[in-house]
């Protein structure tokens, strides 16, 4: 059973890498993002999407931690 889990994890990891590689190879056209009048450098679409994903993966847990902390403090004040 343990070997089956390792094999399935390996197959899943390889498939994930192949999907990401296909995404990167299919989205090579360069774009330039504009936000509040500021224009960013020309970057491939795939790089912009991956950067946005990574930023979201960092901001999400940080916001969850802050919100969890504030709700715990509010519960302590009620007790």
C-alpha positions in Angstrom: 0.0 0.0 0.0 2.8 2.3 0.8 4.5 1.7 -2.5 1.2 2.4 -4.3 0.9 5.8 -2.6 4.5 6.6 -3.7 3.8 5.6 -7.2 0.6 7.6 -7.4 2.4 10.6 -5.9 5.1 10.3 -8.5 2.7 10.0 -11.4 0.7 12.9 -10.1 3.9 15.0 -9.7 5.0 14.2 -13.3 1.6 15.0 -14.7 1.6 18.3 -12.8 5.0 19.2 -14.2 3.9 18.3 -17.7 0.8 20.5 -17.4 2.8 23.4 -16.1 5.4 23.0 -18.9 2.6 22.8 -21.6 1.1 26.0 -20.1 4.4 27.8 -20.2 5.2 26.7 -23.7 1.8 27.7 -25.0 1.8 31.2 -23.5 5.0 32.8 -24.7 3.5 35.9 -26.2 4.7 39.0 -24.3 2.3 41.4 -22.6 2.7 44.6 -20.6 0.4 45.2 -17.7 -0.8 48.7 -16.8 -2.0 49.6 -13.3 -2.8 53.1 -12.1 -1.0 54.6 -15.0 2.2 52.6 -14.4 3.3 50.3 -17.1 5.2 47.1 -16.3 7.9 45.5 -18.4 7.1 43.1 -21.3 6.8 39.6 -19.8 5.3 36.4 -21.1 1.7 35.6 -20.1 2.8 32.5 -18.4 5.2 34.3 -16.2 2.6 36.9 -15.2 0.1 34.1 -14.3 2.7 32.2 -12.2 3.8 35.4 -10.4 0.2 36.2 -9.6 -0.4 32.6 -8.3 2.7 32.8 -6.1 1.7 36.2 -4.7 -1.8 34.9 -4.0 -0.3 31.9 -2.2 1.7 34.2 0.0 -1.1 36.8 0.7 -3.8 34.2 1.4 -2.3 32.6 4.5 -1.0 35.9 5.8 -4.6 37.4 5.6 -6.0 34.2 7.2 -3.5 34.5 10.1 -4.4 38.1 10.7 -8.1 37.5 10.6 -7.8 34.5 12.8 -5.7 36.5 15.3 -8.3 39.4 15.4 -11.2 36.9 15.9 -9.4 35.2 18.8 -8.8 38.6 20.4 -12.5 39.5 20.0 -13.5 36.2 21.6 -11.2 36.8 24.6 -12.8 40.2 25.1 -16.2 38.6 25.2 -15.3 36.1 27.9 
